[in-house]
Amino acid sequence: MAACREATATDAGAAKPALCTSAKLTYAPLMGHIPEDSALMLRYKDGDTAAFETLYRRHNDALYRYLLRLCRNSAAAEDVFQDVWGKIINARSSYRPTAKFTTFMYRVAHNCFIDHIRRNKRHANSMELEPELHADPSELPDTIVERSLARERLNLALQDLPDEQRDVFLLHEEAGLNLDQIASVTGSNRETAKSRLRYAVNKLRAAIEEPQ
Amino acid sequence: MTNERDMNDVDELVSATYRELADERAPEHLNRAVLRLAAAGGAKPRAGAGWISAWMKPVAWAATIALSLAIFLEFSELPTGVSRQDVIQPAAEAVLQDVAPTATPDLEEKLKGADVDAITTAAPGAKLPSARKQMLREESVGTTEARSRVSDDAYMPARSNNFVAEELASVPLGVAAASLEKKEADSAADCDATARLTPASWLACIKELRAAGDNEAAEREQKAFADEFPAEFAEFEANK
């Protein structure tokens, strides 16, 4: 599907039929109108505050969730979140669109999180996120109950993951980065990133399927 | 293609379950804070403001340091209780009062150009103390060191106020104060340095003092003369 998406984006102007025709019709107009993140950042560099707001609204929730799951503490996540955007704002004058903006942004976020860990060694014990499920299972249909229990188990398993594995999983899920980009953000090589992701997914799947 | 295969490694069930779980949104107060920060920092700087602020800071620092250093040096030079000006100004005035009237252009020419031996032969029987001979030699040679010596100012020609003040300013405070005391002591003598140059002129000066009725001063000068030229004093007493 992703390959199809890339192909349609490249051949958006061509009229020849392709295997992904429906996808082409869906994505081509969007790609034509939505400015690239890097372009928005460059416009912000030139003083266009509205461009920054567009960029911010595009990524704020995913970045917040990434930091929330990484820090496992909403207050710490908010601090790091503001720190990340503050750094991005301050770096606007030296910003060069050499890499994808999300790679740049999550690298900043990753580094801010590392700094946060170094500043606060007790972060591992400050687990604050509450399990999501509060409904009475007897009042809900079986499938909904099962899904809720699966989410709760996933949440707990995610909190139990080592920092590196959780980081890689969140970068993949929240930021949508591929292995090369994850490796770039975390400062590791591609194979390490791949291994961490696989370990994380296996643990999470085991937690979802086997109730404790 | 490799990434594509890797992406498939991520379990669809895990991904879907996570999507259901992760529905948090960034709090609105955070959004407002970040956007406010972006608006404050996003304003394009005025043209030219960059390079002005670039050199204003170093200049401001340099000026502050230089001013502090100047003030520190100014205060560190002053001894407690006595200002430099308090010592220099009276000393300069005393020297000017003492030297200017006595050092005539004729005397200056005589002291500068004449040889010491010529002076002594010009006044037969006159004897000069060895220290004074040395001073005159230095004067006739014209060495700068001898000219700038404050204690020799009686042998120096009259100079401008500025020159004397500059010379005194270059002398340490202790020396200047000592010089001032010497000037005050010398001013008490009634026969000036020119008169004391030879026994004959000194005796003539003493006679003038007596003639003027200033016996006390004459006695004082006579005592000084006896100390300086005992043989001439004995001859003078014998001829009296």
Boltz contact constraints between the chains, C-beta under 6 A:
constraints:
  - contact:
      token1: [A, 44]
      token2: [B, 42]
      max_distance: 6.0
  - contact:
      token1: [A, 47]
      token2: [B, 44]
      max_distance: 6.0
  - contact:
      token1: [A, 49]
      token2: [B, 39]
      max_distance: 6.0
  - contact:
      token1: [A, 49]
      token2: [B, 42]
      max_distance: 6.0
  - contact:
      token1: [A, 52]
      token2: [B, 38]
      max_distance: 6.0
  - contact:
      token1: [A, 53]
      token2: [B, 35]
      max_distance: 6.0
  - contact:
      token1: [A, 60]
      token2: [B, 26]
      max_distance: 6.0
  - contact:
      token1: [A, 61]
      token2: [B, 25]
      max_distance: 6.0
  - contact:
      token1: [A, 61]
      token2: [B, 26]
      max_distance: 6.0
  - contact:
      token1: [A, 64]
      token2: [B, 26]
      max_distance: 6.0
  - contact:
      token1: [A, 65]
      token2: [B, 22]
      max_distance: 6.0
  - contact:
      token1: [A, 65]
      token2: [B, 24]
      max_distance: 6.0
  - contact:
      token1: [A, 68]
      token2: [B, 24]
      max_distance: 6.0
  - contact:
      token1: [A, 78]
      token2: [B, 30]
      max_distance: 6.0
  - contact:
      token1: [A, 85]
      token2: [B, 34]
      max_distance: 6.0
  - contact:
      token1: [A, 89]
      token2: [B, 37]
      max_distance: 6.0
  - contact:
      token1: [A, 89]
      token2: [B, 38]
      max_distance: 6.0
  - contact:
      token1: [A, 89]
      token2: [B, 41]
      max_distance: 6.0
  - contact:
      token1: [A, 150]
      token2: [B, 17]
      max_distance: 6.0
  - contact:
      token1: [A, 151]
      token2: [B, 17]
      max_distance: 6.0
  - contact:
      token1: [A, 151]
      token2: [B, 20]
      max_distance: 6.0
  - contact:
      token1: [A, 151]
      token2: [B, 21]
      max_distance: 6.0
  - contact:
      token1: [A, 154]
      token2: [B, 17]
      max_distance: 6.0
  - contact:
      token1: [A, 154]
      token2: [B, 21]
      max_distance: 6.0
  - contact:
      token1: [A, 155]
      token2: [B, 21]
      max_distance: 6.0
  - contact:
      token1: [A, 173]
      token2: [B, 18]
      max_distance: 6.0
  - contact:
      token1: [A, 178]
      token2: [B, 3]
      max_distance: 6.0
  - contact:
      token1: [A, 179]
      token2: [B, 3]
      max_distance: 6.0
  - contact:
      token1: [A, 179]
      token2: [B, 6]
      max_distance: 6.0
  - contact:
      token1: [A, 194]
      token2: [B, 6]
      max_distance: 6.0
  - contact:
      token1: [A, 198]
      token2: [B, 9]
      max_distance: 6.0
  - contact:
      token1: [A, 201]
      token2: [B, 10]
      max_distance: 6.0
  - contact:
      token1: [A, 201]
      token2: [B, 11]
      max_distance: 6.0
  - contact:
      token1: [A, 201]
      token2: [B, 14]
      max_distance: 6.0
  - contact:
      token1: [A, 204]
      token2: [B, 14]
      max_distance: 6.0
  - contact:
      token1: [A, 205]
      token2: [B, 11]
      max_distance: 6.0
  - contact:
      token1: [A, 205]
      token2: [B, 14]
      max_distance: 6.0
  - contact:
      token1: [A, 208]
      token2: [B, 17]
      max_distance: 6.0
